[in-house]
Amino acid sequence: MKHASTSYGARAAAAPHRAGSLNRPEPPRGHLASGRISTIARGQGHGFIRLADGRRIFFHRNDSQGGVFNELAEGDAVSFRILEDVVSGPRALTVRRQARATKSA
């Protein structure tokens, strides 16, 4: 009687790729919005953005663009994309700090 040999080091067959789909960027998700940082919890790696209509939107440090998470402060104006998630609520993606107004002397 022969037993089927199991190869623990065998790799699973790769899923076939569609022609021309390699190296294409993922299309942007969510719709554009802007608001102000209302709360930031650096130690926990997240914060909340207040929209003009009063809603608070969650964002994670990985969703900030250009490594600016540690430079964000409460009250900073930001632009981002809102991803509406029916399970966990709205989330901000691609969070970017808007240019601060320079003071003239």
VMD Tcl script that builds the backbone (N, CA, C; Angstrom):
set m [mol new atoms 315]
animate dup $m
set s [atomselect $m all]
$s set {name element resname resid chain x y z} {
  {N N MET 1 A 0.838 -1.166 0.000}
  {CA C MET 1 A 0.000 0.000 0.000}
  {C C MET 1 A 0.892 1.242 0.000}
  {N N LYS 2 A 0.620 2.135 -0.930}
  {CA C LYS 2 A 1.390 3.371 -1.023}
  {C C LYS 2 A 0.660 4.481 -0.300}
  {N N HIS 3 A 1.439 5.288 0.410}
  {CA C HIS 3 A 0.883 6.452 1.077}
  {C C HIS 3 A 1.246 7.688 0.283}
  {N N ALA 4 A 0.321 8.621 0.245}
  {CA C ALA 4 A 0.609 9.883 -0.436}
  {C C ALA 4 A 1.653 10.632 0.383}
  {N N SER 5 A 2.699 11.034 -0.275}
  {CA C SER 5 A 3.735 11.769 0.456}
  {C C SER 5 A 3.334 13.232 0.559}
  {N N THR 6 A 3.571 13.766 1.718}
  {CA C THR 6 A 3.275 15.181 1.948}
  {C C THR 6 A 4.586 15.932 1.963}
  {N N SER 7 A 4.668 16.921 1.142}
  {CA C SER 7 A 5.871 17.737 1.095}
  {C C SER 7 A 5.583 19.027 1.845}
  {N N TYR 8 A 6.160 19.127 3.036}
  {CA C TYR 8 A 5.911 20.309 3.851}
  {C C TYR 8 A 6.586 21.544 3.315}
  {N N GLY 9 A 7.585 21.385 2.491}
  {CA C GLY 9 A 8.282 22.538 1.935}
  {C C GLY 9 A 7.738 22.955 0.582}
  {N N ALA 10 A 6.733 22.256 0.086}
  {CA C ALA 10 A 6.197 22.570 -1.240}
  {C C ALA 10 A 5.454 23.893 -1.207}
  {N N ARG 11 A 5.575 24.642 -2.255}
  {CA C ARG 11 A 4.890 25.921 -2.367}
  {C C ARG 11 A 3.575 25.728 -3.094}
  {N N ALA 12 A 2.590 26.454 -2.655}
  {CA C ALA 12 A 1.291 26.405 -3.323}
  {C C ALA 12 A 1.413 27.086 -4.674}
  {N N ALA 13 A 0.625 26.613 -5.610}
  {CA C ALA 13 A 0.642 27.211 -6.942}
  {C C ALA 13 A 0.169 28.653 -6.859}
  {N N ALA 14 A 0.846 29.521 -7.535}
  {CA C ALA 14 A 0.495 30.939 -7.525}
  {C C ALA 14 A -0.777 31.156 -8.332}
  {N N ALA 15 A -1.581 32.097 -7.895}
  {CA C ALA 15 A -2.798 32.430 -8.622}
  {C C ALA 15 A -2.417 33.078 -9.948}
  {N N PRO 16 A -3.143 32.755 -11.005}
  {CA C PRO 16 A -2.807 33.352 -12.304}
  {C C PRO 16 A -3.064 34.858 -12.293}
  {N N HIS 17 A -2.206 35.585 -12.966}
  {CA C HIS 17 A -2.339 37.040 -13.067}
  {C C HIS 17 A -3.023 37.396 -14.369}
  {N N ARG 18 A -3.780 38.463 -14.339}
  {CA C ARG 18 A -4.384 38.961 -15.566}
  {C C ARG 18 A -3.316 39.674 -16.367}
  {N N ALA 19 A -3.413 39.591 -17.634}
  {CA C ALA 19 A -2.450 40.255 -18.505}
  {C C ALA 19 A -2.515 41.756 -18.287}
  {N N GLY 20 A -1.369 42.378 -18.056}
  {CA C GLY 20 A -1.292 43.824 -17.929}
  {C C GLY 20 A -1.653 44.356 -16.553}
  {N N SER 21 A -1.904 43.473 -15.569}
  {CA C SER 21 A -2.313 43.961 -14.252}
  {C C SER 21 A -1.138 44.177 -13.304}
  {N N LEU 22 A 0.044 43.772 -13.692}
  {CA C LEU 22 A 1.193 43.920 -12.811}
  {C C LEU 22 A 1.656 45.367 -12.751}
  {N N ASN 23 A 2.097 45.789 -11.587}
  {CA C ASN 23 A 2.674 47.112 -11.352}
  {C C ASN 23 A 1.708 48.271 -11.570}
  {N N ARG 24 A 0.433 48.000 -11.583}
  {CA C ARG 24 A -0.541 49.087 -11.683}
  {C C ARG 24 A -0.920 49.517 -10.277}
  {N N PRO 25 A -0.956 50.813 -10.018}
  {CA C PRO 25 A -1.342 51.258 -8.680}
  {C C PRO 25 A -2.818 50.978 -8.426}
  {N N GLU 26 A -3.137 50.730 -7.167}
  {CA C GLU 26 A -4.529 50.506 -6.791}
  {C C GLU 26 A -5.295 51.813 -6.936}
  {N N PRO 27 A -6.496 51.782 -7.500}
  {CA C PRO 27 A -7.252 53.027 -7.654}
  {C C PRO 27 A -7.582 53.613 -6.283}
  {N N PRO 28 A -7.653 54.948 -6.179}
  {CA C PRO 28 A -7.940 55.563 -4.877}
  {C C PRO 28 A -9.308 55.144 -4.367}
  {N N ARG 29 A -9.387 54.913 -3.052}
  {CA C ARG 29 A -10.655 54.528 -2.435}
  {C C ARG 29 A -11.187 55.706 -1.635}
  {N N GLY 30 A -12.492 55.788 -1.515}
  {CA C GLY 30 A -13.115 56.826 -0.713}
  {C C GLY 30 A -13.249 58.146 -1.451}
  {N N HIS 31 A -13.909 59.093 -0.807}
  {CA C HIS 31 A -14.088 60.413 -1.412}
  {C C HIS 31 A -13.271 61.450 -0.644}
  {N N LEU 32 A -12.852 62.501 -1.347}
  {CA C LEU 32 A -11.999 63.528 -0.763}
  {C C LEU 32 A -12.754 64.356 0.272}
  {N N ALA 33 A -12.033 64.726 1.329}
  {CA C ALA 33 A -12.610 65.561 2.376}
  {C C ALA 33 A -11.482 66.321 3.067}
  {N N SER 34 A -11.866 67.257 3.910}
  {CA C SER 34 A -10.877 67.978 4.710}
  {C C SER 34 A -11.473 68.248 6.078}
  {N N GLY 35 A -10.602 68.475 7.040}
  {CA C GLY 35 A -11.040 68.723 8.404}
  {C C GLY 35 A -9.857 69.134 9.253}
  {N N ARG 36 A -10.027 69.064 10.569}
  {CA C ARG 36 A -8.967 69.434 11.514}
  {C C ARG 36 A -8.762 68.288 12.500}
  {N N ILE 37 A -7.500 68.091 12.896}
  {CA C ILE 37 A -7.185 67.071 13.885}
  {C C ILE 37 A -7.856 67.479 15.200}
  {N N SER 38 A -8.707 66.600 15.750}
  {CA C SER 38 A -9.365 66.918 17.016}
  {C C SER 38 A -8.671 66.217 18.185}
  {N N THR 39 A -8.193 65.005 17.964}
  {CA C THR 39 A -7.512 64.240 19.004}
  {C C THR 39 A -6.412 63.426 18.352}
  {N N ILE 40 A -5.264 63.335 19.014}
  {CA C ILE 40 A -4.186 62.492 18.503}
  {C C ILE 40 A -3.582 61.722 19.681}
  {N N ALA 41 A -3.464 60.410 19.537}
  {CA C ALA 41 A -2.905 59.534 20.573}
  {C C ALA 41 A -1.644 58.898 19.997}
  {N N ARG 42 A -0.519 59.570 20.154}
  {CA C ARG 42 A 0.733 59.098 19.547}
  {C C ARG 42 A 1.115 57.704 20.016}
  {N N GLY 43 A 1.000 57.443 21.327}
  {CA C GLY 43 A 1.391 56.148 21.871}
  {C C GLY 43 A 0.567 55.004 21.316}
  {N N GLN 44 A -0.675 55.274 20.971}
  {CA C GLN 44 A -1.551 54.250 20.419}
  {C C GLN 44 A -1.552 54.255 18.895}
  {N N GLY 45 A -0.959 55.286 18.292}
  {CA C GLY 45 A -0.811 55.333 16.846}
  {C C GLY 45 A -2.062 55.664 16.065}
  {N N HIS 46 A -2.953 56.451 16.648}
  {CA C HIS 46 A -4.152 56.851 15.904}
  {C C HIS 46 A -4.635 58.212 16.384}
  {N N GLY 47 A -5.652 58.697 15.688}
  {CA C GLY 47 A -6.237 59.972 16.057}
  {C C GLY 47 A -7.610 60.118 15.429}
  {N N PHE 48 A -8.201 61.298 15.623}
  {CA C PHE 48 A -9.513 61.594 15.064}
  {C C PHE 48 A -9.479 62.951 14.394}
  {N N ILE 49 A -10.227 63.045 13.310}
  {CA C ILE 49 A -10.347 64.279 12.541}
  {C C ILE 49 A -11.785 64.759 12.660}
  {N N ARG 50 A -11.966 66.050 12.914}
  {CA C ARG 50 A -13.302 66.637 13.005}
  {C C ARG 50 A -13.636 67.281 11.664}
  {N N LEU 51 A -14.773 66.895 11.089}
  {CA C LEU 51 A -15.247 67.489 9.839}
  {C C LEU 51 A -16.035 68.757 10.136}
  {N N ALA 52 A -16.292 69.545 9.111}
  {CA C ALA 52 A -17.046 70.794 9.275}
  {C C ALA 52 A -18.461 70.522 9.782}
  {N N ASP 53 A -19.021 69.348 9.439}
  {CA C ASP 53 A -20.378 69.018 9.889}
  {C C ASP 53 A -20.413 68.438 11.307}
  {N N GLY 54 A -19.229 68.338 11.959}
  {CA C GLY 54 A -19.168 67.868 13.338}
  {C C GLY 54 A -18.823 66.393 13.511}
  {N N ARG 55 A -18.854 65.613 12.427}
  {CA C ARG 55 A -18.515 64.193 12.546}
  {C C ARG 55 A -17.046 64.013 12.882}
  {N N ARG 56 A -16.730 62.950 13.636}
  {CA C ARG 56 A -15.346 62.591 13.944}
  {C C ARG 56 A -14.980 61.357 13.140}
  {N N ILE 57 A -13.834 61.414 12.461}
  {CA C ILE 57 A -13.364 60.326 11.603}
  {C C ILE 57 A -12.067 59.774 12.176}
  {N N PHE 58 A -11.993 58.470 12.343}
  {CA C PHE 58 A -10.804 57.783 12.855}
  {C C PHE 58 A -9.725 57.719 11.788}
  {N N PHE 59 A -8.445 57.818 12.185}
  {CA C PHE 59 A -7.338 57.520 11.272}
  {C C PHE 59 A -6.223 56.846 12.046}
  {N N HIS 60 A -5.497 55.978 11.361}
  {CA C HIS 60 A -4.366 55.251 11.944}
  {C C HIS 60 A -3.081 55.855 11.417}
  {N N ARG 61 A -1.996 55.751 12.184}
  {CA C ARG 61 A -0.713 56.326 11.778}
  {C C ARG 61 A -0.261 55.811 10.404}
  {N N ASN 62 A -0.596 54.583 10.038}
  {CA C ASN 62 A -0.215 54.039 8.735}
  {C C ASN 62 A -0.963 54.700 7.590}
  {N N ASP 63 A -2.039 55.409 7.897}
  {CA C ASP 63 A -2.818 56.086 6.855}
  {C C ASP 63 A -2.368 57.523 6.626}
  {N N SER 64 A -1.333 57.970 7.335}
  {CA C SER 64 A -0.810 59.320 7.094}
  {C C SER 64 A 0.236 59.258 5.991}
  {N N GLN 65 A 0.249 60.258 5.150}
  {CA C GLN 65 A 1.150 60.297 4.002}
  {C C GLN 65 A 2.437 61.027 4.335}
  {N N GLY 66 A 3.557 60.533 3.849}
  {CA C GLY 66 A 4.831 61.222 3.988}
  {C C GLY 66 A 5.402 61.184 5.388}
  {N N GLY 67 A 4.974 60.224 6.208}
  {CA C GLY 67 A 5.519 60.095 7.545}
  {C C GLY 67 A 5.251 61.285 8.444}
  {N N VAL 68 A 4.115 61.957 8.275}
  {CA C VAL 68 A 3.833 63.164 9.045}
  {C C VAL 68 A 3.090 62.903 10.349}
  {N N PHE 69 A 2.791 61.656 10.671}
  {CA C PHE 69 A 1.984 61.377 11.863}
  {C C PHE 69 A 2.569 62.041 13.108}
  {N N ASN 70 A 3.870 61.915 13.322}
  {CA C ASN 70 A 4.493 62.482 14.525}
  {C C ASN 70 A 4.566 64.003 14.500}
  {N N GLU 71 A 4.333 64.600 13.337}
  {CA C GLU 71 A 4.359 66.058 13.223}
  {C C GLU 71 A 2.968 66.679 13.336}
  {N N LEU 72 A 1.915 65.854 13.314}
  {CA C LEU 72 A 0.555 66.375 13.406}
  {C C LEU 72 A 0.261 66.851 14.824}
  {N N ALA 73 A -0.545 67.895 14.929}
  {CA C ALA 73 A -0.948 68.427 16.223}
  {C C ALA 73 A -2.441 68.723 16.185}
  {N N GLU 74 A -3.060 68.748 17.345}
  {CA C GLU 74 A -4.484 69.088 17.416}
  {C C GLU 74 A -4.694 70.470 16.817}
  {N N GLY 75 A -5.704 70.579 15.975}
  {CA C GLY 75 A -6.015 71.843 15.311}
  {C C GLY 75 A -5.447 71.954 13.910}
  {N N ASP 76 A -4.512 71.065 13.531}
  {CA C ASP 76 A -3.945 71.106 12.175}
  {C C ASP 76 A -5.015 70.794 11.138}
  {N N ALA 77 A -5.010 71.543 10.041}
  {CA C ALA 77 A -5.911 71.281 8.919}
  {C C ALA 77 A -5.316 70.155 8.081}
  {N N VAL 78 A -6.147 69.176 7.724}
  {CA C VAL 78 A -5.698 68.030 6.943}
  {C C VAL 78 A -6.673 67.743 5.814}
  {N N SER 79 A -6.153 67.121 4.760}
  {CA C SER 79 A -7.004 66.605 3.685}
  {C C SER 79 A -6.820 65.093 3.677}
  {N N PHE 80 A -7.847 64.368 3.218}
  {CA C PHE 80 A -7.818 62.909 3.286}
  {C C PHE 80 A -8.948 62.342 2.444}
  {N N ARG 81 A -8.998 61.037 2.374}
  {CA C ARG 81 A -10.098 60.326 1.730}
  {C C ARG 81 A -10.872 59.591 2.815}
  {N N ILE 82 A -12.199 59.638 2.745}
  {CA C ILE 82 A -13.034 58.923 3.713}
  {C C ILE 82 A -13.467 57.600 3.104}
  {N N LEU 83 A -13.155 56.529 3.826}
  {CA C LEU 83 A -13.623 55.199 3.454}
  {C C LEU 83 A -14.775 54.860 4.384}
  {N N GLU 84 A -15.974 54.743 3.831}
  {CA C GLU 84 A -17.153 54.416 4.638}
  {C C GLU 84 A -17.198 52.908 4.828}
  {N N ASP 85 A -17.005 52.458 6.064}
  {CA C ASP 85 A -17.015 51.035 6.397}
  {C C ASP 85 A -18.261 50.758 7.231}
  {N N VAL 86 A -19.139 49.878 6.746}
  {CA C VAL 86 A -20.395 49.620 7.440}
  {C C VAL 86 A -20.188 48.886 8.759}
  {N N VAL 87 A -19.058 48.201 8.926}
  {CA C VAL 87 A -18.809 47.446 10.147}
  {C C VAL 87 A -18.175 48.323 11.228}
  {N N SER 88 A -17.069 48.982 10.904}
  {CA C SER 88 A -16.334 49.733 11.929}
  {C C SER 88 A -16.513 51.244 11.841}
  {N N GLY 89 A -17.263 51.723 10.892}
  {CA C GLY 89 A -17.487 53.162 10.769}
  {C C GLY 89 A -16.511 53.804 9.794}
  {N N PRO 90 A -16.650 55.105 9.564}
  {CA C PRO 90 A -15.789 55.779 8.590}
  {C C PRO 90 A -14.345 55.848 9.068}
  {N N ARG 91 A -13.419 55.798 8.101}
  {CA C ARG 91 A -11.989 55.845 8.392}
  {C C ARG 91 A -11.318 56.763 7.382}
  {N N ALA 92 A -10.355 57.554 7.844}
  {CA C ALA 92 A -9.623 58.454 6.961}
  {C C ALA 92 A -8.413 57.733 6.386}
  {N N LEU 93 A -8.225 57.860 5.083}
  {CA C LEU 93 A -7.069 57.293 4.385}
  {C C LEU 93 A -6.268 58.428 3.769}
  {N N THR 94 A -5.034 58.204 3.481}
  {CA C THR 94 A -4.118 59.171 2.842}
  {C C THR 94 A -4.202 60.559 3.492}
  {N N VAL 95 A -4.049 60.602 4.806}
  {CA C VAL 95 A -4.133 61.851 5.564}
  {C C VAL 95 A -2.886 62.693 5.286}
  {N N ARG 96 A -3.102 63.944 4.883}
  {CA C ARG 96 A -2.001 64.881 4.601}
  {C C ARG 96 A -2.275 66.203 5.288}
  {N N ARG 97 A -1.252 66.739 5.910}
  {CA C ARG 97 A -1.405 68.051 6.522}
  {C C ARG 97 A -1.429 69.093 5.424}
  {N N GLN 98 A -2.367 70.026 5.513}
  {CA C GLN 98 A -2.437 71.116 4.549}
  {C C GLN 98 A -1.396 72.151 4.926}
  {N N ALA 99 A -0.948 72.893 3.947}
  {CA C ALA 99 A 0.083 73.913 4.174}
  {C C ALA 99 A -0.418 74.923 5.196}
  {N N ARG 100 A 0.445 75.220 6.151}
  {CA C ARG 100 A 0.110 76.222 7.167}
  {C C ARG 100 A 0.289 77.604 6.580}
  {N N ALA 101 A -0.576 78.512 6.977}
  {CA C ALA 101 A -0.459 79.901 6.517}
  {C C ALA 101 A 0.769 80.534 7.175}
  {N N THR 102 A 1.555 81.200 6.382}
  {CA C THR 102 A 2.744 81.866 6.939}
  {C C THR 102 A 2.350 83.249 7.422}
  {N N LYS 103 A 2.932 83.651 8.525}
  {CA C LYS 103 A 2.641 84.981 9.085}
  {C C LYS 103 A 3.539 86.012 8.449}
  {N N SER 104 A 2.969 87.096 7.996}
  {CA C SER 104 A 3.744 88.182 7.396}
  {C C SER 104 A 4.195 89.130 8.506}
  {N N ALA 105 A 5.407 89.650 8.350}
  {CA C ALA 105 A 5.937 90.578 9.369}
  {C C ALA 105 A 5.425 91.972 9.167}
}
mol reanalyze $m
mol bondsrecalc $m
mol representation Tube
mol addrep $m
